[in-house]
């Protein structure tokens, strides 16, 4: 797709807003600008839109680029997305937790606020003490009693310190909070800011966790469908940004009435000749997909639509999702799609990782795991920006969205690591440009 570039004689007022990056933040910004009658041109280096929110079709399987879910309680998603058109398919609220040596091997923890009949099972579950379960109710009340903006303005500590301050036992921290929220944050030390933990806890309990029926990429595709033909230029890498002038790798120069950097922190630094952020500024994840035929998944727990967590966090397997149980169209008829997430890898040996995953999962599901067909590995070194208490401060927007008179930035790297923040900052930048 393409659009005619602004004429050399045209001033900024005659030119579109140029948005570098067609991920969720850039698309959101463009949609809000279009609603206000302002034209935007999105420049995307990749061969498709969505940024990290992409889906590939491989042998009839829909593979999201890394295990991803939509939390339907996200305020920005509710504001802009049409959930009905996305045909959302929901995980059950809770988790099935695997213990390496303890009995029982599997423990389920269900959300009685969404499945009332599970309350007695939850109360007697060995996942934590009765006091722990009462504290979860207290935590739910606490996170719902404040507006979301106020949750983020509380003085933060680490998530781990916050849980201890709340009085939770070591047992529930190791059996639930670390594997579950470690998987959300992509870091198991739980050094992520406590105000972001409270936000996530609220989102999980008051809404659903879902995927679109045809893959996570349906979300950015829905936003792109609201733009005019020609507003997005794919495979158009940008070399440098200087004020409201954009220099492309091709040698072309574009001038906009404003420029919006809707890329991650490393890309934004390169484009503006600023120092690159350290690798510690990002949390990593790796996702490995397997295709399972009928008869190759007989020795399994009651796994229906629950995320499977591993309490042994030094393993290669951190969590497992049976995606085709949740959204059948993720796999061809009669087959099963299994997603395995591994955190913290900075270097990747695909063959060795896949071998380790098979060995570990054979103790979960039996020797049939060795018959599963390997599909693909996605290694995402910049999966999420790290968000510790020092970075969080007392405001969800931790970096300025307006850099100069004509240069803006948006995305979760400017705020907190989530789809909601990407969409929120995209909307807020659009509002600044509209108001300016």
DAWO-V926051 format. One record per residue. N is the residue number from 0. OMEGA is omega as a letter, one per 40 degrees, with the letter a starting at -180 (999 if undefined). D_CENTER is the distance of its C-alpha to the mean C-alpha in whole Angstrom. Layout:
n->N omega->OMEGA d_center->D_CENTER
n->N omega->OMEGA d_center->D_CENTER
This chain:
n->0 omega->a d_center->27
n->1 omega->i d_center->29
n->2 omega->i d_center->30
n->3 omega->i d_center->34
n->4 omega->i d_center->33
n->5 omega->i d_center->35
n->6 omega->a d_center->39
n->7 omega->a d_center->40
n->8 omega->a d_center->42
n->9 omega->i d_center->39
n->10 omega->a d_center->38
n->11 omega->a d_center->35
n->12 omega->a d_center->36
n->13 omega->a d_center->36
n->14 omega->i d_center->33
n->15 omega->i d_center->30
n->16 omega->i d_center->27
n->17 omega->i d_center->25
n->18 omega->i d_center->21
n->19 omega->a d_center->20
n->20 omega->i d_center->17
n->21 omega->i d_center->16
n->22 omega->a d_center->12
n->23 omega->a d_center->11
n->24 omega->a d_center->13
n->25 omega->i d_center->16
n->26 omega->i d_center->16
n->27 omega->i d_center->16
n->28 omega->a d_center->18
n->29 omega->a d_center->20
n->30 omega->i d_center->20
n->31 omega->i d_center->22
n->32 omega->a d_center->24
n->33 omega->i d_center->26
n->34 omega->i d_center->26
n->35 omega->i d_center->28
n->36 omega->a d_center->30
n->37 omega->a d_center->29
n->38 omega->i d_center->28
n->39 omega->i d_center->25
n->40 omega->i d_center->25
n->41 omega->i d_center->22
n->42 omega->a d_center->22
n->43 omega->a d_center->20
n->44 omega->a d_center->20
n->45 omega->a d_center->19
n->46 omega->i d_center->20
n->47 omega->a d_center->18
n->48 omega->i d_center->16
n->49 omega->a d_center->12
n->50 omega->i d_center->11
n->51 omega->a d_center->8
n->52 omega->a d_center->8
n->53 omega->i d_center->11
n->54 omega->i d_center->13
n->55 omega->i d_center->17
n->56 omega->a d_center->20
n->57 omega->i d_center->21
n->58 omega->i d_center->25
n->59 omega->i d_center->24
n->60 omega->i d_center->20
n->61 omega->a d_center->17
n->62 omega->i d_center->15
n->63 omega->a d_center->11
n->64 omega->a d_center->10
n->65 omega->i d_center->9
n->66 omega->a d_center->8
n->67 omega->i d_center->5
n->68 omega->i d_center->7
n->69 omega->i d_center->8
n->70 omega->a d_center->9
n->71 omega->i d_center->13
n->72 omega->i d_center->14
n->73 omega->a d_center->12
n->74 omega->a d_center->15
n->75 omega->i d_center->14
n->76 omega->i d_center->13
n->77 omega->a d_center->16
n->78 omega->a d_center->18
n->79 omega->a d_center->17
n->80 omega->i d_center->16
n->81 omega->a d_center->19
n->82 omega->a d_center->17
n->83 omega->i d_center->21
n->84 omega->i d_center->20
n->85 omega->i d_center->17
n->86 omega->a d_center->19
n->87 omega->i d_center->16
n->88 omega->a d_center->17
n->89 omega->i d_center->16
n->90 omega->i d_center->15
n->91 omega->a d_center->18
n->92 omega->a d_center->17
n->93 omega->a d_center->18
n->94 omega->i d_center->18
n->95 omega->a d_center->21
n->96 omega->a d_center->21
n->97 omega->i d_center->23
n->98 omega->a d_center->26
n->99 omega->a d_center->28
n->100 omega->a d_center->31
n->101 omega->i d_center->31
n->102 omega->e d_center->33
n->103 omega->a d_center->31
n->104 omega->a d_center->29
n->105 omega->i d_center->26
n->106 omega->i d_center->26
n->107 omega->i d_center->24
n->108 omega->a d_center->23
n->109 omega->a d_center->22
n->110 omega->a d_center->22
n->111 omega->i d_center->25
n->112 omega->i d_center->24
n->113 omega->i d_center->23
n->114 omega->a d_center->25
n->115 omega->a d_center->28
n->116 omega->a d_center->30
n->117 omega->a d_center->28
n->118 omega->a d_center->29
n->119 omega->i d_center->32
n->120 omega->a d_center->30
n->121 omega->a d_center->28
n->122 omega->a d_center->30
n->123 omega->a d_center->32
n->124 omega->i d_center->29
n->125 omega->a d_center->30
n->126 omega->i d_center->26
n->127 omega->i d_center->28
n->128 omega->i d_center->31
n->129 omega->i d_center->32
n->130 omega->i d_center->31
n->131 omega->a d_center->28
n->132 omega->i d_center->27
n->133 omega->i d_center->29
n->134 omega->i d_center->27
n->135 omega->i d_center->24
n->136 omega->i d_center->26
n->137 omega->i d_center->27
n->138 omega->i d_center->23
n->139 omega->i d_center->22
n->140 omega->a d_center->25
n->141 omega->a d_center->24
n->142 omega->i d_center->21
n->143 omega->a d_center->22
n->144 omega->a d_center->25
n->145 omega->i d_center->24
n->146 omega->a d_center->22
n->147 omega->i d_center->19
n->148 omega->i d_center->20
n->149 omega->i d_center->22
n->150 omega->a d_center->20
n->151 omega->a d_center->19
n->152 omega->i d_center->22
n->153 omega->i d_center->23
n->154 omega->a d_center->24
n->155 omega->i d_center->22
n->156 omega->i d_center->22
n->157 omega->i d_center->20
n->158 omega->a d_center->18
n->159 omega->i d_center->21
n->160 omega->i d_center->24
n->161 omega->a d_center->23
n->162 omega->i d_center->23
n->163 omega->i d_center->26
n->164 omega->i d_center->28
n->165 omega->i d_center->27
n->166 omega->i d_center->29
n->167 omega->a d_center->27
n->168 omega->i d_center->28
n->169 omega->a d_center->27
n->170 omega->a d_center->27
n->171 omega->i d_center->24
n->172 omega->a d_center->22
n->173 omega->a d_center->23
n->174 omega->a d_center->23
n->175 omega->a d_center->20
n->176 omega->a d_center->18
n->177 omega->i d_center->18
n->178 omega->a d_center->16
n->179 omega->a d_center->14
n->180 omega->i d_center->13
n->181 omega->i d_center->13
n->182 omega->i d_center->11
n->183 omega->a d_center->8
n->184 omega->a d_center->9
n->185 omega->i d_center->10
n->186 omega->a d_center->13
n->187 omega->i d_center->16
n->188 omega->a d_center->19
n->189 omega->i d_center->17
n->190 omega->i d_center->18
n->191 omega->a d_center->15
n->192 omega->a d_center->17
n->193 omega->a d_center->18
n->194 omega->i d_center->17
n->195 omega->i d_center->14
n->196 omega->a d_center->14
n->197 omega->i d_center->17
n->198 omega->a d_center->14
n->199 omega->i d_center->12
n->200 omega->i d_center->15
n->201 omega->a d_center->16
n->202 omega->a d_center->13
n->203 omega->a d_center->13
n->204 omega->a d_center->17
n->205 omega->i d_center->18
n->206 omega->a d_center->16
n->207 omega->i d_center->15
n->208 omega->a d_center->12
n->209 omega->i d_center->12
n->210 omega->i d_center->12
n->211 omega->a d_center->14
n->212 omega->a d_center->17
n->213 omega->i d_center->17
n->214 omega->a d_center->13
n->215 omega->a d_center->10
n->216 omega->i d_center->12
n->217 omega->a d_center->14
n->218 omega->i d_center->12
n->219 omega->i d_center->13
n->220 omega->i d_center->16
n->221 omega->i d_center->17
n->222 omega->a d_center->17
n->223 omega->a d_center->19
n->224 omega->i d_center->21
n->225 omega->i d_center->22
n->226 omega->i d_center->23
n->227 omega->i d_center->27
n->228 omega->i d_center->28
n->229 omega->i d_center->28
n->230 omega->a d_center->25
n->231 omega->i d_center->23
n->232 omega->i d_center->24
n->233 omega->i d_center->23
n->234 omega->a d_center->23
n->235 omega->a d_center->25
n->236 omega->i d_center->24
n->237 omega->a d_center->25
n->238 omega->a d_center->27
n->239 omega->i d_center->27
n->240 omega->i d_center->27
n->241 omega->a d_center->30
n->242 omega->i d_center->30
n->243 omega->i d_center->30
n->244 omega->a d_center->31
n->245 omega->i d_center->29
n->246 omega->a d_center->30
n->247 omega->i d_center->29
n->248 omega->a d_center->29
n->249 omega->a d_center->32
n->250 omega->i d_center->34
n->251 omega->i d_center->33
n->252 omega->i d_center->33
n->253 omega->i d_center->32
n->254 omega->a d_center->32
n->255 omega->i d_center->30
n->256 omega->i d_center->31
n->257 omega->i d_center->28
n->258 omega->i d_center->25
n->259 omega->i d_center->22
n->260 omega->i d_center->19
n->261 omega->a d_center->16
n->262 omega->a d_center->15
n->263 omega->a d_center->13
n->264 omega->a d_center->16
n->265 omega->i d_center->18
n->266 omega->i d_center->18
n->267 omega->i d_center->20
n->268 omega->i d_center->22
n->269 omega->a d_center->23
n->270 omega->a d_center->24
n->271 omega->i d_center->26
n->272 omega->i d_center->28
n->273 omega->i d_center->26
n->274 omega->i d_center->26
n->275 omega->i d_center->22
n->276 omega->i d_center->20
n->277 omega->i d_center->21
n->278 omega->i d_center->19
n->279 omega->i d_center->18
n->280 omega->a d_center->16
n->281 omega->i d_center->13
n->282 omega->a d_center->12
n->283 omega->i d_center->12
n->284 omega->i d_center->11
n->285 omega->a d_center->13
n->286 omega->a d_center->13
n->287 omega->a d_center->16
n->288 omega->i d_center->17
n->289 omega->i d_center->21
n->290 omega->a d_center->23
n->291 omega->i d_center->25
n->292 omega->i d_center->29
n->293 omega->a d_center->31
n->294 omega->i d_center->32
n->295 omega->a d_center->30
n->296 omega->a d_center->28
n->297 omega->a d_center->31
n->298 omega->a d_center->31
n->299 omega->i d_center->27
n->300 omega->i d_center->27
n->301 omega->a d_center->26
n->302 omega->a d_center->23
n->303 omega->i d_center->22
n->304 omega->i d_center->19
n->305 omega->i d_center->18
n->306 omega->a d_center->15
n->307 omega->a d_center->18
n->308 omega->i d_center->17
n->309 omega->i d_center->20
n->310 omega->a d_center->22
n->311 omega->a d_center->23
n->312 omega->i d_center->20
n->313 omega->i d_center->22
n->314 omega->i d_center->22
n->315 omega->i d_center->20
n->316 omega->i d_center->19
n->317 omega->i d_center->16
n->318 omega->a d_center->15
n->319 omega->i d_center->16
n->320 omega->i d_center->15
n->321 omega->a d_center->18
n->322 omega->a d_center->16
n->323 omega->i d_center->19
n->324 omega->a d_center->20
n->325 omega->a d_center->18
n->326 omega->a d_center->18
n->327 omega->a d_center->21
n->328 omega->i d_center->21
n->329 omega->a d_center->18
n->330 omega->i d_center->22
n->331 omega->a d_center->25
n->332 omega->i d_center->28
n->333 omega->i d_center->29
n->334 omega->a d_center->26
n->335 omega->i d_center->23
n->336 omega->a d_center->20
n->337 omega->i d_center->18
n->338 omega->i d_center->15
n->339 omega->a d_center->15
n->340 omega->i d_center->13
n->341 omega->a d_center->15
n->342 omega->i d_center->14
n->343 omega->i d_center->16
n->344 omega->i d_center->17
n->345 omega->i d_center->19
n->346 omega->a d_center->21
n->347 omega->i d_center->21
n->348 omega->a d_center->24
n->349 omega->a d_center->22
n->350 omega->a d_center->26
n->351 omega->i d_center->26
n->352 omega->a d_center->22
n->353 omega->i d_center->23
n->354 omega->i d_center->26
n->355 omega->i d_center->25
n->356 omega->i d_center->23
n->357 omega->a d_center->26
n->358 omega->a d_center->28
n->359 omega->a d_center->26
n->360 omega->i d_center->25
n->361 omega->i d_center->28
n->362 omega->i d_center->29
n->363 omega->a d_center->27
n->364 omega->i d_center->28
n->365 omega->a d_center->31
n->366 omega->i d_center->32
n->367 omega->i d_center->31
n->368 omega->a d_center->28
n->369 omega->i d_center->30
n->370 omega->i d_center->30
n->371 omega->a d_center->27
n->372 omega->i d_center->26
n->373 omega->i d_center->24
n->374 omega->a d_center->22
n->375 omega->i d_center->19
n->376 omega->i d_center->17
n->377 omega->i d_center->14
n->378 omega->a d_center->14
n->379 omega->a d_center->12
n->380 omega->i d_center->13
n->381 omega->a d_center->11
n->382 omega->i d_center->8
n->383 omega->i d_center->7
n->384 omega->i d_center->11
n->385 omega->a d_center->13
n->386 omega->a d_center->14
n->387 omega->a d_center->17
n->388 omega->a d_center->20
n->389 omega->i d_center->22
n->390 omega->a d_center->19
n->391 omega->a d_center->18
n->392 omega->a d_center->22
n->393 omega->a d_center->22
n->394 omega->a d_center->21
n->395 omega->i d_center->17
n->396 omega->a d_center->18
n->397 omega->i d_center->19
n->398 omega->a d_center->20
n->399 omega->i d_center->22
n->400 omega->i d_center->21
n->401 omega->a d_center->24
n->402 omega->i d_center->26
n->403 omega->a d_center->29
n->404 omega->a d_center->31
n->405 omega->a d_center->29
n->406 omega->a d_center->26
n->407 omega->i d_center->23
n->408 omega->i d_center->19
n->409 omega->a d_center->16
n->410 omega->a d_center->12
n->411 omega->i d_center->10
n->412 omega->i d_center->12
n->413 omega->a d_center->15
n->414 omega->i d_center->14
n->415 omega->a d_center->11
n->416 omega->i d_center->8
n->417 omega->i d_center->6
n->418 omega->i d_center->6
n->419 omega->a d_center->9
n->420 omega->i d_center->10
n->421 omega->a d_center->10
n->422 omega->a d_center->12
n->423 omega->a d_center->14
n->424 omega->i d_center->15
n->425 omega->i d_center->16
n->426 omega->a d_center->18
n->427 omega->i d_center->20
n->428 omega->i d_center->21
n->429 omega->i d_center->22
n->430 omega->i d_center->24
n->431 omega->a d_center->26
n->432 omega->i d_center->27
n->433 omega->a d_center->28
n->434 omega->a d_center->30
n->435 omega->999 d_center->31
